[in-house]
Amino acid sequence: MVTIKCKNITFDNIQAILFDKNGTLEDSETYLRSLAQRGARLIDAQIPGIGEPLLMAFGVNGNNLDPAGLISVASRRETEVAAAAYIAETGRGWFESLKIARQALDEAEKYIGQTPSPLFVGSLEMLKYLHETGLKLGILSAATSDEVRKFVAHHQLSDYMQLEMGVDEGPSKPDPVLFLQACEALGVEPSATLMVGDSVGDMQMARHAKAAGCIGITWVGKSDNVKGADVVINQLDEIQILED
């Protein structure tokens, strides 16, 4: 067990840290913006006029991506359902709407390519440093489990990560059951586990699961995106281990 300090907040008896992926470890803004733009364009080609409202729903405005927007924080399934709801408004049946949304997002992913985005500067060094202290580390992401595994493999993080968990068919953030399942898989209690994430959903999930604490990270400096955090940081290296 270790003691972790962030700014003026101290977390005692910590055994594990769970990290979100998009926007926390992975600088995925360019990829997510391209995915939203391409997906909306493909749907608009079939249903003219829907592209702009869809982009707004995704959280894309011109070249700006809202880090709290749908494409940034929702699971793939939630993104498909949200897009399908816009399609269904045009009078199409629900199953047809879901199919159009799913195919457009699949095609957009293929077009952009699924190479994981780069790590934020300093992420790799931080994960090495935390791993060396004996902490158990894991990723708990709203991305699919397959995307999480590809991310870990691409950046060669498997030596540091004991858990690579995404959202597939089960519950999505902020459902605390996700955090509880992750802790169970790591063999640790939630009360000895910290959550590091960049969204309100991460904070709510961990808090409702009675985690040891919630560290909000906002590389873009918007603390509203991590409302509910015990402490807000702008760089991962603000997580410090206190020596006994």
ZAMARGU-4260 file (C-alpha; in steps of 0.2 Angstrom, whole numbers, plus 5000, padded with zeros to 4 digits):
<rodrens>
0) 5000/5000/5000 | 5006/5017/4996 | 5002/5035/5000 | 4998/5046/4985 | 4998/5065/4985
5) 4990/5077/4973 | 4992/5095/4976 | 4986/5097/4994 | 4976/5081/4995 | 4983/5065/5002
10) 4976/5047/4998 | 4982/5034/5011 | 4983/5015/5009 | 4981/5014/4990 | 4984/4998/4981
15) 4978/5001/4964 | 4974/5015/4951 | 4962/5014/4937 | 4964/5026/4922 | 4952/5031/4909
20) 4959/5030/4891 | 4952/5044/4880 | 4958/5061/4886 | 4967/5054/4901 | 4981/5043/4894
25) 4978/5045/4876 | 4978/5061/4866 | 4963/5056/4855 | 4955/5073/4851 | 4960/5072/4832
30) 4954/5055/4830 | 4938/5057/4839 | 4934/5073/4829 | 4938/5065/4813 | 4927/5050/4817
35) 4912/5062/4822 | 4914/5072/4806 | 4916/5057/4794 | 4902/5047/4803 | 4890/5063/4801
40) 4895/5065/4783 | 4891/5047/4779 | 4874/5048/4787 | 4870/5065/4779 | 4874/5057/4762
45) 4859/5045/4765 | 4848/5057/4774 | 4852/5075/4769 | 4851/5089/4782 | 4855/5078/4797
50) 4874/5080/4797 | 4875/5097/4806 | 4863/5093/4820 | 4872/5076/4822 | 4889/5085/4823
55) 4882/5096/4837 | 4876/5081/4846 | 4893/5072/4845 | 4901/5088/4852 | 4910/5094/4837
60) 4909/5113/4832 | 4920/5117/4817 | 4937/5111/4822 | 4933/5111/4841 | 4929/5095/4850
65) 4920/5096/4867 | 4929/5085/4879 | 4913/5082/4888 | 4903/5079/4872 | 4895/5063/4866
70) 4909/5056/4855 | 4922/5060/4869 | 4914/5051/4883 | 4900/5039/4878 | 4903/5021/4874
75) 4902/5015/4856 | 4884/5008/4859 | 4878/5024/4867 | 4885/5034/4852 | 4876/5022/4840
80) 4860/5024/4849 | 4861/5043/4850 | 4864/5044/4831 | 4850/5032/4828 | 4838/5043/4838
85) 4842/5058/4826 | 4839/5046/4811 | 4823/5040/4818 | 4817/5058/4819 | 4816/5058/4800
90) 4802/5044/4801 | 4813/5029/4798 | 4810/5013/4809 | 4821/5010/4824 | 4830/4995/4818
95) 4834/5003/4802 | 4840/5019/4811 | 4852/5008/4822 | 4858/4999/4806 | 4862/5015/4797
100) 4871/5023/4812 | 4881/5007/4815 | 4886/5005/4797 | 4891/5024/4796 | 4902/5023/4812
105) 4910/5006/4806 | 4914/5014/4789 | 4921/5030/4797 | 4932/5020/4808 | 4939/5010/4793
110) 4942/5026/4783 | 4951/5034/4797 | 4961/5019/4802 | 4961/5012/4820 | 4979/5015/4824
115) 4978/5021/4843 | 4981/5040/4845 | 4997/5045/4854 | 5000/5045/4873 | 4999/5062/4882
120) 5017/5068/4885 | 5024/5060/4901 | 5010/5046/4902 | 5022/5032/4899 | 5035/5038/4912
125) 5021/5040/4925 | 5014/5023/4922 | 5032/5015/4924 | 5035/5026/4940 | 5018/5020/4948
130) 5021/5002/4943 | 5038/5002/4951 | 5030/5006/4968 | 5020/4990/4967 | 5003/4998/4963
135) 4991/4988/4953 | 4987/4998/4937 | 4972/4996/4925 | 4962/5005/4911 | 4944/5006/4913
140) 4937/5015/4897 | 4921/5018/4889 | 4929/5012/4873 | 4927/4994/4868 | 4938/4981/4876
145) 4946/4977/4859 | 4950/4996/4857 | 4958/4996/4875 | 4968/4980/4871 | 4974/4988/4854
150) 4979/5004/4863 | 4989/4994/4877 | 4998/4983/4863 | 5002/4998/4852 | 5010/5008/4866
155) 5018/4993/4874 | 5010/4996/4891 | 5006/4977/4895 | 5021/4977/4907 | 5012/4990/4918
160) 4994/4986/4916 | 4985/4972/4925 | 4968/4976/4918 | 4962/4981/4901 | 4944/4984/4902
165) 4931/4993/4891 | 4913/4994/4889 | 4905/4981/4877 | 4887/4974/4880 | 4886/4978/4899
170) 4883/4994/4909 | 4892/5010/4904 | 4899/5024/4914 | 4894/5031/4926 | 4887/5015/4932
175) 4897/5010/4948 | 4896/4992/4944 | 4910/4994/4931 | 4922/5001/4944 | 4917/4986/4956
180) 4920/4974/4942 | 4937/4981/4938 | 4942/4981/4957 | 4936/4963/4958 | 4947/4958/4943
185) 4962/4967/4950 | 4959/4958/4967 | 4958/4975/4977 | 4944/4984/4987 | 4937/5000/4979
190) 4941/5008/4995 | 4960/5005/4991 | 4958/5011/4973 | 4959/5028/4965 | 4951/5033/4948
195) 4960/5045/4936 | 4949/5052/4922 | 4944/5067/4912 | 4925/5066/4913 | 4911/5069/4926
200) 4906/5051/4922 | 4922/5044/4928 | 4920/5054/4945 | 4902/5049/4948 | 4906/5031/4944
205) 4920/5030/4956 | 4912/5040/4970 | 4896/5029/4969 | 4907/5013/4970 | 4915/5021/4986
210) 4932/5022/4978 | 4947/5029/4988 | 4947/5044/4978 | 4944/5053/4961 | 4957/5062/4952
215) 4951/5073/4938 | 4963/5077/4924 | 4960/5091/4912 | 4974/5094/4900 | 4963/5108/4892
220) 4961/5117/4909 | 4942/5115/4910 | 4938/5109/4928 | 4919/5108/4925 | 4922/5093/4915
225) 4928/5083/4930 | 4915/5090/4943 | 4915/5079/4958 | 4934/5076/4958 | 4943/5076/4975
230) 4957/5085/4966 | 4960/5092/4948 | 4976/5091/4939 | 4983/5096/4922 | 4997/5084/4921
235) 4999/5066/4926 | 5015/5070/4934 | 5006/5079/4948 | 5002/5062/4955 | 5016/5060/4968
240) 5020/5045/4979 | 5025/5049/4997 | 5039/5039/5003 | 5037/5030/5020
</rodrens>
